[in-house]
Amino acid sequence: MSGKAESFADKMGEILNYGALNLAMGIGYEVGLFEALSRMDGPASCIEIAAESGVNERYLREWLGVMVCGEIVEVHADGEGSELFELPQEYVPFLCQSGGNSNLGVYTQEIPLLTDCARKGVLEGMKSGKGIPYECYPKFYDFMEELADAKHRDVLVNSFLPSVLEGEMVRRLEQGISVCDIGCAEGVALEVMAAAFPQSKFTGTDISEQSLDNGRKRVALNGLTNVTFHLHDAAGDYVQPEQFDYITAFDSIHDQTRPFKALQNIHKLLKPGGVFSMIDIKASSSIAGNKKHPMGTFLYTVSLMHCMPVGLVDGGTGLGMMWGREKAVSMCRKAGFSRVEVVDIPEDGFNSHYLCFK
C-alpha cells in the first residue's frame, strides 16, 4: 500500500469514528449527560452518573464507551478495580450551557437533526434538483429557535448593537426609530430590542404564520406594545418604500429562494440614510477559499442538508449558507446599497456583519 493510500485509510478510520462520536455526543447533550457529568464531584461510577442524570444505566454504559474511546470522558479504576468516569473540567465550557458562546456541544445535535428531517429529500434532490420545503424541518427549527433565543438574550443588546456604528445605533434606538427584522421567526430578537428600547417601534416579517403567532403571544405576554408582526415574503412583489430607519437579518438572507430580490426590497424599505445589518456566515465565496475554514466541513454539510435545498424550492436560487463574503458584498452593492462594510461581530466566530448603507 502506498503512503498516500495508507494515509487515506487512516483518515477514513478517523471519519467513521468522529461521525459516530458526533451522533453519540448529540444524544448525550440532548438528554443532559454532559451537564450531569459536570456536576459530579470527581470520578463517578456508572450507577452514580445514571442516578444524577436520570438515564438508564445500561444505555449510559454504552454511551460512556463511546465517550471514553473518543477521548471526551476519562476512565479511572477505584481501589477495587471498578471503573469510574470523569469529564475533565477543562472541557466543561465547550460542552455545557455554562460555557455560553464557548459551548460547541449544542451543535452536535445539528447534523443528526438534519438527517432526521431531510436525508430522504436530499437523496431525491441529488437527482431531481428539487428543493425541500420548510415544512420538512419542524424539529430543526425548534432547535435553531432555542439557539437564537439564548444568543440574542446574551449578546444582542449587550454587545452586538453597541458595536453598530460605534454606538451610534444604540443612541438612535434610545431616541426612537423604526426597525424591521427580516425572517424574524418567533421574534426573539425583536422582543429583546423592544424591551431595551421602548421609544422605538419594531416590525417582524416571516413566511411562517405559526412562528408569527408564537411571536405575537410572546410579546403580548411580556406587555410589549411596540412590536408588530406581518406575514410577508422578503422577496415579495409588494413593498411599501422608505418605511424603516434600521433593518436586520440574522442568518436569513442565504435561505431565501430569491435572495437578490430580497436585498432589493430591503433597500427599498429603508429610508434615505437608513442602515441594514445583515448577519451571515463568515466564509469565502469559493470552495478553495474555504479549504482551511476551521468549520468548513460542518457548515457545508448544514448547507447541503438545509440552507441550499430550502433555497431551491419553487425554482429558487439555492444560494446556500456558504455563499461567502465576495458574493454577499457584490449582491448588496448591486441591490443598491451605496456602501457595504464587513466587520467582525463581538463574541461570534461564525458570522460576519455586513453593514449596508442607503
Secondary structure, 3 states (H helix, E strand, C coil): CCHHHHHHHHHHHHHHHHHHHHHHHHHHHHCCHHHHHHHCCCCECHHHHHHHHCCCHHHHHHHHHHHHHCCCCEEEECCCCCEEEECCHHHHHHHCHHHHHHCCHHHHHHHHHHHHHHHHHHHHHHHHCCCCCHHHCHHHHHHHHHHHHHHHHHHHHHHHHHHHHHHHHHHHHHHCCEEEEECCCCCHHHHHHHHHCCCCEEEEEECCHHHHHHHHHHHHHCCCCCEEEEECCCCCCCCCCCCEEEEEEECCHHHCCCHHHHHHHHHHHEEEEEEEEEEEECCCCCCHHHCCCCCHHHHHHHHHHHHHHHHCHHHCCCCCCCCHHHHHHHHHHHCCCCEEEEEEECCEEEEEEEEEEC
